[in-house]
Structures are given as C-alpha cells and as structure tokens.
C-alpha cells in the first residue's frame, strides 16, 4: 500500500523546503500530486518520490 503524504511531509521527507518542492514540480522533477476527493488538498505517495 502507498504511504500518503501532504506537501510539507513530502518536502521534509526529501529534506527540501516547500518552495523547492514547488519548483521541482514546476520543472517536472516531481509528480504533480493527486487531488483528495472532496478537498482542495493534494497528496503524494512516498514510493513515487524516491
């Protein structure tokens, strides 16, 4: 099963700031994230960030 993380958790896991995390997404180095149904929040799966 995938371990879900929010942006802050994912950035902490990668040992980068959330701004750097956003830049990596913009440049295509990281996936866009998945919308949580019924929420505006995004999640990332830990195994997709490795």
Secondary structure, 3 states (H helix, E strand, C coil): CCCEECHHHHHHHHCCCHHHHHHHHHHCCCCCCEECCCCCCEEEEHHHHC
